[in-house]
Amino acid sequence: MKFTLTVFKQDKRTKSGEKLQKKYDKDFKNRKGADEEAALLMKDPKIRVTINETMKIVKNLLSGKDVEIRYDTPRACDPSTELYHTM
C-alpha cells in the first residue's frame, strides 16, 4: 500500500505555529509500517507527522464509474463533485 507522510516542524514565526518540512509517498506492506516510520521521525519533539493513504476511490458524478484519485486532489479536479463538471 502506498502512504503519504507529511512532516511538519514547529515554527513560531508562522501563524499556525508549524511549517511544512516535506511530503513524500512511500510503499509499505501495511499501516503499521507507516506508523513505525512516523514514530522514528517524531523522536524530535518539534516534529509532527500525518499519515494518509495516497489514493482514494470516488464515483464519477456523470458516468457512475469508480475513479482513483490522490487524497489531496483539489475539489475542482475531483470528478465526484459538481464543480469538476461545470468548469
DSSP file (Angstrom, degrees, kcal/mol; ACC not computed):
  #  RESIDUE AA STRUCTURE BP1 BP2  ACC     N-H-->O    O-->H-N    N-H-->O    O-->H-N    TCO  KAPPA ALPHA  PHI   PSI    X-CA   Y-CA   Z-CA
    1    1 A M              0   0    0      0, 0.0    27,-3.2     0, 0.0     2,-0.5   0.000 360.0 360.0 360.0 145.6    0.0    0.0    0.0
    2    2 A K  E     -A   27   0A   0     25,-0.2    52,-2.0    27,-0.1    53,-0.4  -0.854 360.0-176.7-101.5 130.2    1.2    3.5   -0.7
    3    3 A F  E     -AB  26  53A   0     23,-2.6    23,-2.5    -2,-0.5     2,-0.5  -0.907  20.1-137.5-123.1 152.1    1.0    6.1    2.0
    4    4 A T  E     -AB  25  52A   0     48,-3.3    48,-1.9    -2,-0.3     2,-0.5  -0.951  15.4-159.8-109.7 123.7    1.8    9.8    2.1
    5    5 A L  E     -AB  24  51A   0     19,-2.9    19,-2.4    -2,-0.5     2,-0.5  -0.905   3.0-164.1-104.0 127.6    3.7   11.1    5.1
    6    6 A T  E     -AB  23  50A   0     44,-2.5    44,-2.3    -2,-0.5     2,-0.5  -0.959   6.8-157.2-114.5 121.5    3.6   14.8    5.7
    7    7 A V  E     -AB  22  49A   0     15,-3.1    14,-3.2    -2,-0.5    15,-1.2  -0.870  10.4-176.2-107.7 124.8    6.2   16.2    8.1
    8    8 A F  E     -AB  20  48A   0     40,-3.3    40,-2.7    -2,-0.5     2,-0.4  -0.898   7.7-158.7-115.8 147.2    5.6   19.5   10.0
    9    9 A K  E     -AB  19  47A   0     10,-2.5    10,-2.9    -2,-0.3    38,-0.2  -0.978  30.4-102.6-125.0 140.2    8.1   21.3   12.3
   10   10 A Q  E     +A   18   0A   0     36,-2.4     8,-0.3    -2,-0.4     2,-0.3  -0.343  43.9 170.0 -59.9 135.5    7.2   23.8   15.0
   11   11 A D    >   -     0   0    0      6,-2.0     3,-1.6     3,-0.1     6,-0.3  -0.817  23.2-164.1-152.0 105.4    7.9   27.3   13.8
   12   12 A K  T 3  S+     0   0    0     -2,-0.3     6,-0.1     1,-0.3    -1,-0.0   0.572  84.5  73.7 -71.6  -8.0    6.7   30.2   15.9
   13   13 A R  T 3  S+     0   0    0      4,-0.1    -1,-0.3     3,-0.0     2,-0.2   0.646  87.8  75.7 -78.3 -13.8    7.3   32.6   13.1
   14   14 A T  S <  S-     0   0    0     -3,-1.6     3,-0.3     1,-0.1    -3,-0.1  -0.634  85.9-123.1 -99.5 158.0    4.2   31.3   11.3
   15   15 A K  S    S+     0   0    0     -2,-0.2    -1,-0.1     1,-0.2    -3,-0.0   0.881 112.7  46.5 -64.8 -39.6    0.6   31.9   12.1
   16   16 A S  S    S-     0   0    0      2,-0.3    -1,-0.2     1,-0.1     3,-0.1   0.666 109.9-121.4 -78.8 -15.9   -0.3   28.2   12.5
   17   17 A G  S    S+     0   0    0     -6,-0.3    -6,-2.0    -3,-0.3     2,-0.3   0.482  84.1  69.4  89.0   2.2    2.8   27.6   14.7
   18   18 A E  E     -A   10   0A   0     -8,-0.3     2,-0.4    -6,-0.1    -2,-0.3  -0.987  64.4-145.5-149.8 158.5    4.3   25.0   12.4
   19   19 A K  E     -A    9   0A   0    -10,-2.9   -10,-2.5    -2,-0.3     2,-0.4  -0.970  27.5-109.9-129.3 139.8    5.8   24.8    8.9
   20   20 A L  E     +A    8   0A   0     -2,-0.4   -12,-0.2   -12,-0.2     3,-0.1  -0.529  33.8 177.8 -67.5 123.1    5.6   22.0    6.3
   21   21 A Q  E     -     0   0A   0    -14,-3.2     2,-0.3     1,-0.4   -13,-0.2   0.889  59.5 -25.9 -92.1 -52.9    9.0   20.4    6.0
   22   22 A K  E     -A    7   0A   0    -15,-1.2   -15,-3.1     2,-0.0     2,-0.4  -0.990  44.4-153.2-160.4 160.4    8.4   17.7    3.5
   23   23 A K  E     +A    6   0A   0     -2,-0.3     2,-0.3   -17,-0.2   -17,-0.2  -0.983  26.8 167.4-139.1 122.3    5.7   15.5    2.0
   24   24 A Y  E     -A    5   0A   0    -19,-2.4   -19,-2.9    -2,-0.4     2,-0.3  -0.989  29.2-133.1-144.2 152.0    6.6   12.1    0.5
   25   25 A D  E     +A    4   0A   0     -2,-0.3     2,-0.3   -21,-0.2   -21,-0.2  -0.781  28.7 172.6 -99.9 142.9    4.9    8.9   -0.8
   26   26 A K  E     -A    3   0A   0    -23,-2.5   -23,-2.6    -2,-0.3     2,-0.4  -0.992  30.9-119.6-151.7 143.9    6.3    5.5    0.2
   27   27 A D  E     +A    2   0A   0     -2,-0.3     2,-0.3   -25,-0.2   -25,-0.2  -0.701  34.6 173.4 -84.6 131.9    5.2    1.9   -0.2
   28   28 A F        -     0   0    0    -27,-3.2     3,-0.1    -2,-0.4    -2,-0.0  -0.942  40.3-126.0-131.1 155.1    4.5   -0.1    3.0
   29   29 A K  S    S-     0   0    0     -2,-0.3     2,-0.3     1,-0.2    -1,-0.1   0.868  90.5 -17.9 -67.4 -35.3    3.1   -3.6    3.5
   30   30 A N  S >> S-     0   0    0    -29,-0.1     4,-1.0    -3,-0.1     3,-0.7  -0.915  79.6 -82.1-157.3-179.2    0.5   -2.1    5.8
   31   31 A R  H 3> S+     0   0    0     -2,-0.3     4,-2.4     1,-0.2     5,-0.2   0.808 118.4  67.5 -63.5 -30.5   -0.4    0.9    8.0
   32   32 A K  H 3> S+     0   0    0      1,-0.2     4,-2.2     2,-0.2    -1,-0.2   0.875  96.9  53.4 -60.6 -37.9    1.9   -0.4   10.8
   33   33 A G  H <> S+     0   0    0     -3,-0.7     4,-1.9     2,-0.2    -1,-0.2   0.895 109.5  47.9 -63.2 -40.5    5.0    0.2    8.7
   34   34 A A  H  X S+     0   0    0     -4,-1.0     4,-2.3     2,-0.2    -2,-0.2   0.893 110.3  52.5 -66.9 -39.6    4.0    3.8    8.1
   35   35 A D  H  X S+     0   0    0     -4,-2.4     4,-2.2     1,-0.2    -2,-0.2   0.887 108.2  51.5 -62.8 -39.2    3.3    4.3   11.8
   36   36 A E  H  X S+     0   0    0     -4,-2.2     4,-1.8     2,-0.2    -1,-0.2   0.908 110.2  47.7 -65.5 -41.7    6.8    2.9   12.6
   37   37 A E  H  X S+     0   0    0     -4,-1.9     4,-1.9     1,-0.2    -2,-0.2   0.903 111.4  51.1 -65.9 -39.4    8.4    5.3   10.2
   38   38 A A  H  X S+     0   0    0     -4,-2.3     4,-2.1     1,-0.2    -2,-0.2   0.892 106.9  54.5 -63.7 -38.7    6.4    8.2   11.6
   39   39 A A  H  < S+     0   0    0     -4,-2.2    -1,-0.2     1,-0.2    -2,-0.2   0.884 107.0  51.1 -63.0 -38.0    7.5    7.3   15.1
   40   40 A L  H >< S+     0   0    0     -4,-1.8     3,-1.1     1,-0.2    -1,-0.2   0.908 111.8  46.9 -64.6 -41.0   11.1    7.4   14.1
   41   41 A L  H >< S+     0   0    0     -4,-1.9     3,-0.9     1,-0.2    -2,-0.2   0.848 107.2  57.9 -68.3 -33.2   10.6   10.9   12.6
   42   42 A M  T 3< S+     0   0    0     -4,-2.1    -1,-0.2     1,-0.2    -2,-0.2   0.264  71.3 100.5 -87.0  13.9    8.7   12.1   15.7
   43   43 A K  T <  S+     0   0    0     -3,-1.1    -1,-0.2    -5,-0.1    -2,-0.1   0.839  72.0  75.0 -63.1 -30.3   11.6   11.4   18.1
   44   44 A D  S X  S-     0   0    0     -3,-0.9     3,-2.0    -4,-0.2     0, 0.0  -0.745  85.6-143.6 -78.9 121.5   12.2   15.1   17.8
   45   45 A P  T 3  S+     0   0    0      0, 0.0    -1,-0.1     0, 0.0    -3,-0.1   0.646  96.5  62.3 -65.2 -13.2    9.5   16.7   19.9
   46   46 A K  T 3  S+     0   0    0    -36,-0.1   -36,-2.4   -37,-0.1     2,-0.4   0.459  90.2  87.8 -89.2  -0.2    9.2   19.6   17.5
   47   47 A I  E <   -B    9   0A   0     -3,-2.0     2,-0.4   -38,-0.2   -38,-0.2  -0.809  52.3-174.7-104.6 138.7    8.2   17.3   14.6
   48   48 A R  E     -B    8   0A   0    -40,-2.7   -40,-3.3    -2,-0.4     2,-0.4  -0.998   7.3-164.7-128.9 136.0    4.6   16.2   13.8
   49   49 A V  E     -B    7   0A   0     -2,-0.4     2,-0.4   -42,-0.2   -42,-0.2  -0.968   4.8-163.1-124.0 133.8    3.8   13.7   11.1
   50   50 A T  E     -B    6   0A   0    -44,-2.3   -44,-2.5    -2,-0.4     2,-0.4  -0.913   9.2-154.2-111.4 145.8    0.4   12.9    9.4
   51   51 A I  E     +B    5   0A   0     -2,-0.4     2,-0.3   -46,-0.2   -46,-0.2  -0.975  17.5 169.7-122.4 130.1   -0.1    9.7    7.5
   52   52 A N  E     -B    4   0A   0    -48,-1.9   -48,-3.3    -2,-0.4     2,-0.3  -0.988  41.7-107.1-136.1 145.9   -2.7    9.3    4.7
   53   53 A E  E     -B    3   0A   0     -2,-0.3   -50,-0.3   -50,-0.2    18,-0.2  -0.594  34.2-136.8 -66.2 133.0   -3.4    6.6    2.1
   54   54 A T  S    S+     0   0    0    -52,-2.0    17,-2.3    -2,-0.3     2,-0.3   0.883  79.9  41.3 -65.5 -41.4   -2.1    8.2   -1.1
   55   55 A M  E     -C   70   0B   0    -53,-0.4     2,-0.3    15,-0.3    15,-0.2  -0.820  62.0-175.2-112.9 148.3   -5.0    7.1   -3.3
   56   56 A K  E     -C   69   0B   0     13,-3.3    13,-2.9    -2,-0.3     2,-0.5  -0.960  23.2-124.2-135.6 156.8   -8.8    7.1   -2.8
   57   57 A I  E     +C   68   0B   0     -2,-0.3     2,-0.3    11,-0.2    11,-0.2  -0.885  30.9 173.8-106.1 127.5  -11.7    5.8   -4.9
   58   58 A V  E     -C   67   0B   0      9,-3.0     9,-3.5    -2,-0.5     2,-0.5  -0.864  32.1-113.0-125.6 162.0  -14.5    8.2   -5.8
   59   59 A K  E     -C   66   0B   0     -2,-0.3     7,-0.2     7,-0.2     2,-0.2  -0.854  30.7-118.8-100.5 125.6  -17.5    7.7   -8.0
   60   60 A N     >  -     0   0    0      5,-3.3     4,-1.7    -2,-0.5    20,-0.2  -0.428  20.0-139.0 -61.5 129.8  -17.6    9.9  -11.2
   61   61 A L  T  4 S+     0   0    0     18,-2.3    -1,-0.1     1,-0.2    19,-0.1   0.845  95.1  34.1 -63.7 -37.7  -20.8   12.0  -11.0
   62   62 A L  T  4 S+     0   0    0     17,-0.3    -1,-0.2     1,-0.1    18,-0.1   0.920 128.5  29.9 -87.0 -47.7  -21.8   11.7  -14.6
   63   63 A S  T  4 S-     0   0    0      2,-0.1    -2,-0.2     1,-0.0     3,-0.1   0.744  90.2-135.6 -88.0 -22.9  -20.8    8.1  -15.6
   64   64 A G     <  +     0   0    0     -4,-1.7     2,-0.2     1,-0.3    -3,-0.1   0.489  58.1 136.2  80.7   2.2  -21.1    6.5  -12.2
   65   65 A K        -     0   0    0     -6,-0.1    -5,-3.3     1,-0.1    -1,-0.3  -0.503  61.5-105.9 -82.6 152.4  -17.8    4.7  -12.6
   66   66 A D  E     -C   59   0B   0     -7,-0.2     2,-0.4    -2,-0.2    -7,-0.2  -0.594  37.2-169.2 -76.9 137.4  -15.2    4.4   -9.8
   67   67 A V  E     -C   58   0B   0     -9,-3.5    -9,-3.0    -2,-0.3     2,-0.5  -0.984  16.1-137.0-129.4 138.4  -12.2    6.6  -10.3
   68   68 A E  E     +C   57   0B   0     -2,-0.4     2,-0.3   -11,-0.2   -11,-0.2  -0.856  33.3 163.6 -98.6 126.1   -8.9    6.5   -8.3
   69   69 A I  E     -C   56   0B   0    -13,-2.9   -13,-3.3    -2,-0.5     2,-0.1  -0.893  42.7 -87.5-134.3 163.9   -7.5    9.9   -7.3
   70   70 A R  E >   -C   55   0B   0     -2,-0.3     3,-1.4   -15,-0.2   -15,-0.3  -0.389  36.9-120.2 -68.5 151.8   -5.0   11.3   -4.8
   71   71 A Y  T 3  S+     0   0    0    -17,-2.3    -1,-0.1     1,-0.3   -16,-0.1   0.787 111.7  50.0 -64.2 -27.6   -6.3   12.0   -1.3
   72   72 A D  T 3  S+     0   0    0    -18,-0.3    -1,-0.3     2,-0.0     3,-0.1   0.071  76.4 140.7-102.1  24.4   -5.3   15.7   -1.6
   73   73 A T    <   -     0   0    0     -3,-1.4     5,-0.1     1,-0.1    -4,-0.0  -0.482  58.3-111.6 -66.6 130.8   -6.9   16.4   -5.0
   74   74 A P    >   -     0   0    0      0, 0.0     3,-1.7     0, 0.0     4,-0.3  -0.283  24.2-115.0 -62.1 151.9   -8.4   19.8   -5.1
   75   75 A R  G >  S+     0   0    0      1,-0.3     3,-1.2     2,-0.2     9,-0.3   0.824 114.8  59.8 -58.4 -34.8  -12.2   19.9   -5.3
   76   76 A A  G 3  S+     0   0    0      1,-0.3    -1,-0.3     7,-0.1    11,-0.1   0.694 109.1  44.3 -69.6 -17.2  -12.2   21.4   -8.8
   77   77 A C  G <  S+     0   0    0     -3,-1.7    -1,-0.3     3,-0.0    -2,-0.2   0.304  89.2 102.9-107.0   6.4  -10.2   18.4  -10.1
   78   78 A D    X   -     0   0    0     -3,-1.2     3,-1.9    -4,-0.3     6,-0.5  -0.826  60.2-153.9 -95.9 114.8  -12.3   15.8   -8.3
   79   79 A P  T 3  S+     0   0    0      0, 0.0   -18,-2.3     0, 0.0   -17,-0.3   0.565  90.0  69.0 -67.7  -6.1  -14.8   14.0  -10.8
   80   80 A S  T 3  S+     0   0    0    -20,-0.2     2,-0.3   -19,-0.1   -21,-0.1   0.417  90.4  78.7 -89.4   3.3  -17.1   13.2   -7.9
   81   81 A T  S <> S-     0   0    0     -3,-1.9     4,-0.9    -6,-0.2     3,-0.3  -0.803  78.7-131.9-112.5 154.0  -18.0   16.9   -7.5
   82   82 A E  H  > S+     0   0    0     -2,-0.3     4,-1.0     1,-0.2     3,-0.3   0.843 105.6  65.0 -67.6 -34.1  -20.4   19.1   -9.5
   83   83 A L  H >> S+     0   0    0      1,-0.2     4,-0.7     2,-0.2     3,-0.5   0.870  96.9  56.2 -58.1 -38.9  -17.7   21.8   -9.6
   84   84 A Y  H >4 S+     0   0    0     -6,-0.5     3,-0.5    -9,-0.3    -1,-0.2   0.892 109.5  45.0 -59.8 -42.0  -15.5   19.5  -11.8
   85   85 A H  H 3< S+     0   0    0     -4,-0.9    -1,-0.2    -3,-0.3    -2,-0.2   0.591 109.0  55.9 -83.9 -10.8  -18.2   19.0  -14.4
   86   86 A T  H <<        0   0    0     -4,-1.0    -1,-0.2    -3,-0.5    -2,-0.2   0.547 360.0 360.0 -96.7  -7.9  -19.1   22.7  -14.6
   87   87 A M    <<        0   0    0     -4,-0.7    -1,-0.2    -3,-0.5    -2,-0.1   0.460 360.0 360.0 -85.5 360.0  -15.7   24.0  -15.4
